[in-house]
């Protein structure tokens, strides 16, 4: 994969946010929001012509920024929807996210 400068800028900003979070006692950000094995395998392209019983060859991985943008948009939207989210009981949230 050829990562553009935006990827490295994201990592730099994440490093600064982690440093500030540690200094002020805030939770750390996680850089692996969407960089999971399932996400990468969903974006992988494999060869369609291979012998029976043989593994298909990896042709490449599609690079896109839509998922990262959507995740961060939803995080920002959760701040705006604070009053709506306060109506959800905390035990229900713990049951969902544990």
ROFITOR-667245 format. One record per residue (C-alpha): residue number from 0; x, y, z. Coordinates in steps of 0.02 Angstrom, whole numbers, m for minus. Example, Ala and Ser with C-alpha at 12.3 -4.5 7.8 and 13.67 -1.06 7.14 Angstrom:
BEGIN
<0, <615, m225, 390>>
<1, <684, m53, 357>>
! end
This chain:
BEGIN
<0, <0, 0, 0>>
<1, <56, 175, m35>>
<2, <m1, 288, 103>>
<3, <m16, 472, 66>>
<4, <39, 611, 180>>
<5, <m136, 616, 257>>
<6, <m105, 449, 343>>
<7, <54, 512, 424>>
<8, <m30, 675, 474>>
<9, <m169, 574, 557>>
<10, <m40, 477, 656>>
<11, <49, 637, 709>>
<12, <m113, 718, 768>>
<13, <m160, 558, 860>>
<14, <9, 561, 947>>
<15, <m20, 739, 1007>>
<16, <m197, 697, 1066>>
<17, <m131, 547, 1162>>
<18, <1, 657, 1245>>
<19, <m127, 789, 1292>>
<20, <m249, 657, 1353>>
<21, <m115, 583, 1465>>
<22, <m68, 752, 1536>>
<23, <m247, 801, 1577>>
<24, <m310, 630, 1631>>
<25, <m422, 608, 1479>>
<26, <m448, 440, 1392>>
<27, <m325, 398, 1254>>
<28, <m379, 391, 1073>>
<29, <m363, 227, 981>>
<30, <m280, 228, 810>>
<31, <m358, 62, 762>>
<32, <m537, 123, 743>>
<33, <m564, 45, 573>>
<34, <m397, m38, 538>>
<35, <m458, m210, 584>>
<36, <m425, m374, 497>>
<37, <m606, m385, 440>>
<38, <m601, m210, 366>>
<39, <m440, m243, 271>>
<40, <m501, m410, 207>>
<41, <m663, m329, 147>>
<42, <m561, m207, 43>>
<43, <m443, m341, m25>>
<44, <m449, m397, m207>>
<45, <m408, m578, m245>>
<46, <m379, m666, m411>>
<47, <m531, m754, m480>>
<48, <m437, m878, m587>>
<49, <m349, m1010, m485>>
<50, <m342, m1199, m483>>
<51, <m465, m1293, m372>>
<52, <m395, m1313, m196>>
<53, <m268, m1174, m223>>
<54, <m280, m1012, m126>>
<55, <m323, m859, m229>>
<56, <m181, m734, m244>>
<57, <m196, m562, m166>>
<58, <m197, m433, m304>>
<59, <m206, m280, m193>>
<60, <m304, m183, m64>>
<61, <m417, m39, m112>>
<62, <m371, 117, m18>>
<63, <m513, 233, 30>>
<64, <m549, 364, 162>>
<65, <m738, 351, 167>>
<66, <m740, 237, 320>>
<67, <m625, 350, 421>>
<68, <m728, 502, 374>>
<69, <m892, 416, 420>>
<70, <m825, 357, 589>>
<71, <m763, 530, 636>>
<72, <m923, 611, 573>>
<73, <m1026, 496, 685>>
<74, <m914, 534, 834>>
<75, <m940, 720, 805>>
<76, <m1126, 692, 782>>
<77, <m1134, 604, 951>>
<78, <m1076, 766, 1033>>
<79, <m1217, 862, 951>>
<80, <m1343, 728, 1001>>
<81, <m1296, 735, 1186>>
<82, <m1474, 769, 1248>>
<83, <m1542, 623, 1148>>
<84, <m1405, 506, 1211>>
<85, <m1438, 558, 1392>>
<86, <m1612, 483, 1375>>
<87, <m1535, 310, 1354>>
<88, <m1512, 223, 1523>>
<89, <m1330, 196, 1571>>
<90, <m1353, 8, 1607>>
<91, <m1417, m13, 1430>>
<92, <m1261, 72, 1362>>
<93, <m1150, m39, 1470>>
<94, <m1242, m192, 1407>>
<95, <m1218, m138, 1228>>
<96, <m1035, m88, 1236>>
<97, <m963, m222, 1350>>
! end
